[in-house]
C-alpha cells in the first residue's frame, strides 16, 4: 500500500484530499512544517506540500526532506 503525505494548515483541504486519495493509499497528514518533517519518517511515496504553512518556511521543509532522503 502506498503512502501519501498531505501537508496543509487548512484542515478542510486536508480532509477533502484525504477522502479523495484514500482509496488504495494510506494517508498521512500534517498541519505545519514540524509535523511534516515528523511524518516524513514514515517514508511517504508522495508529499503534497502547501507553500504557506506556519512554523517553518516551505523551502526549508523541502530542503530538510531532501536531506532526510
C-alpha positions in Angstrom: 0.0 0.0 0.0 1.4 3.4 -1.0 1.5 6.3 1.4 0.6 9.9 0.6 1.5 12.8 3.0 -0.9 15.7 2.8 0.7 18.8 4.5 -1.6 21.8 4.7 -2.6 24.1 7.5 -6.2 24.3 6.3 -7.9 21.2 7.8 -10.8 21.3 5.3 -8.4 20.9 2.4 -6.6 18.0 4.2 -9.9 16.2 4.9 -11.1 16.6 1.3 -7.8 15.4 -0.2 -7.7 12.5 2.2 -11.2 11.4 1.2 -10.4 11.5 -2.5 -7.0 9.9 -2.2 -7.6 7.3 0.4 -8.7 4.6 -1.9 -5.7 2.2 -2.1 -3.4 4.6 -0.2 -2.5 5.1 3.4 -2.9 8.9 4.2 -0.6 10.7 6.4 -1.3 14.3 7.4 0.5 17.4 8.8 -0.7 20.9 9.5 2.7 22.7 9.8 6.3 22.2 8.8 7.4 20.5 12.0 4.7 17.9 11.7 5.5 17.4 8.1 9.1 16.5 8.9 7.9 14.1 11.6 5.6 12.4 9.0 8.5 12.1 6.5 10.0 9.5 8.9 7.1 7.2 7.7 8.6 7.3 4.2 5.6 8.6 2.2 5.7 7.8 -1.5 4.2 11.3 -2.4 4.1 14.5 -0.5 1.5 17.2 -1.2 3.0 20.3 0.4 1.3 23.6 0.9 3.7 26.5 0.5 2.0 28.7 3.1 2.1 26.8 6.4 3.0 28.1 9.9 6.0 27.1 11.8 8.6 26.7 9.1 9.0 28.1 5.6 8.1 25.6 2.8 11.6 25.9 1.2 13.2 24.9 4.5 10.8 21.9 4.8 11.7 20.8 1.3 15.5 21.1 2.0 15.2 19.1 5.2 13.1 16.4 3.4 15.8 16.2 0.7 18.5 15.9 3.4 16.4 13.1 5.1 16.1 11.1 1.9 
